[in-house]
Amino acid sequence: MSNLSTDVWRLQGLSPMFTSELIGRDEVTKPVSLEFANTVHWHASQHPQDTLRSYPDLVSWAHEAGLTTDRQARQLVGLAQAQPGAARRALERALRLREAIYRIFIAVIHDKPVGATDLDALNAVVKKLGGDAQIKRTRSGFVWAWRTDGGDLESFLDPIALSAGRTVRRRPRLRLAVSGHQQEPQPALV
């Protein structure tokens, strides 16, 4: 997958500008939030297989998903090595967000009420965007953008949360489906 281009990511020292537009991604048919929710294989089984077992795994996934540039991924891994406790907490929060997004998608798919705790977890990330959120013009149009502290080990969770919000709004297309080499049903847009 391609990285976000420098015309969208405005690196200013350690204070990047993140946007809700993921260059080189098809957010319409394959939202990053679905990919994030599906980083556990056989999720509903007795033996789920988590692909995000460490903070470097999380950064690697975010990089492959187009959420970080090479430089940002290296900076985040370096910061995590310097602050292992903070990196462990960031990973735990990311995994809690992933599980909340997964449960929200499953509830929507089965036409069940979404748990308040799960919605609160998603909204907590969205709320962080608060007053720093703004509209930015890019070559391809307008996007939401916001500033984050360059030392924020969770900065790439923001576009995932926004993607989840957009995805649940497409409720009629959100279903369980088997795709690729996986034989398990996973949340997907169909």
N, C-alpha and C positions, 0 to 999 in steps of 0.2 A: 504494500500500500504506500501511497505517496505521503510525504509530510506536508504540513501546512506551509504554504509559501511565505516568503518574507514580506510580501505586500500585505498579507493579512496579519501575520505575527510581527508586531513592531517591538523588537527587542530593545529595551532601553536599560542597558546594564543588566541587573538582575530583576528588573521589573517588566515582565512581558505583558503584552496586550493579548488576551484570549478572546476568541470570537466563537459564535455559535455555528459558523460555517466551517465545514470540514472539507477542505479542498481535496479533490480526488476521491471523494466518498460519495456513494449514492445514499444519502440520508433518507430518501423517499422510500426506497424498497429495502434497505438494510441499515436501519438506524443503529448508531453506536451503542445505544442503551440496550438493544436486543443482544448485540454481540457481548456486551459486558455481562448481562444477566445469564448468558449461555456459556460463561467461562467455567462453569461447573458442568461436567458431563454426568449423565445419569442422575440428575439433580434430585428427582423424587424417589430414587431407589434407596435401598438400605446401605449401598456402598457408592456414594457420590464421589466423583474424581475431580478435585479442585485443581485448576491449572495455575491459580495465583497463590502460591505457597509462601512467597516472600515479597518484600517490597521491590527488589529488583525484578521479580516476575511481573509485578503490577506495572512498573515503569516500562518494561519490555513490551507488555501487551498494549499499553497506552501509545507507545511509539509506533508499533505495528498498525494500530488503529488510526494513526494520523493525528494523534492528540498532542504529540510533542515533536519538536525538531531533534536532530541528532544532538545538538548542543544542549538543549534543555534536558534531554534524557540523561546525558553525562552529568550535568549539574545536579539533577535530582538524585542520581545514584551516589555521587560524591557527598552531597548533603546528608543522605541517609547513612553513609558510612561514618560521617562525623557525628551524627546524632541518631544512634541506633534505637534509642527509646522512642524518639519522636517518629522515626520511620515505622516502628512496630505499631504505634498508635494510629498512624495514618493508614497503614494497611488494614488494621482492625476496623476503622471507620469506613474505608472503601468497601470492605467485605460486607459490613452491615448495610451500606447503601445498596450494594449489589443484591443482597437477599431481599431487601425491601422492594426494590424494583422488580425482582423476579416474582415476589408474592403479589404485587400490584398487577402485573401482567397476567398472572394465573387467575386472579380474582376477576379481572375484566373479561378474560377469555371465557370463564365459566359463568359470567353474568352474576357474580356474587358481590357483596359489599366489600369495598377496599378497606383494609384495617386502618384505623386512625393512626396507629403507631407507625405503620409503613408510610402513610402519606406525610406524617410529620417528619420522618427521616428524609424523604425526598424534598420536602419544602424547606428543611433546614439548610440544605445545600443551595437551593434556589434563592433563599433569603439572603445568603452571603453576598449575592450579587448586588443587592440593594441599590444604594445611591451611586455606586460606581458604574452601574450599567448604562450604556449609551448606544445609540445607533451609529454605526460606522459605514462609510461607503467603501466598497471594494470593486475590483474590475467586473465582478459578476453581479453586483447589486448592493443591497444593504443588508447588514447583519447586526445582531446584538454583539456588543463587545464590552469587556469590563477589565479593570486593572486588578492584578493580584500581586501580593508580595512575592518577590522572587524566591523567598525562602519557604514558601508554602508547599509542603510535600503533597498536598491534596489538590493542587490547582487544576489538574486535568479532570477532576470529578465534575466540575461545573458544566461543561458541555454534555456530559453523560446525563446529568439531571435534566437539563433542558431537552435533550433528545427523548428522555423517558416521558416528559410532559407532552411533547408533540406526539409521541407514539400512542399513548393511551387515548388521546383525542381522536385517533383513527380507529376507534373501537371496532367498527364492523369488519376491518381487515385483519385484526389481531387474532390469531388462532394458534393452536398447537399443530406443528407440522414436523415431518421428518425430512431433513435435508442433508445433502452431502454424504459423507461416509458414516455419519451418526445414524444409528438405528433407533434412537430414542426420540420421542416427540419433545420439541422445544418451542418456546414462544417464537412466533414468526409473523411477519406480515404476508398475507396471501391475497 
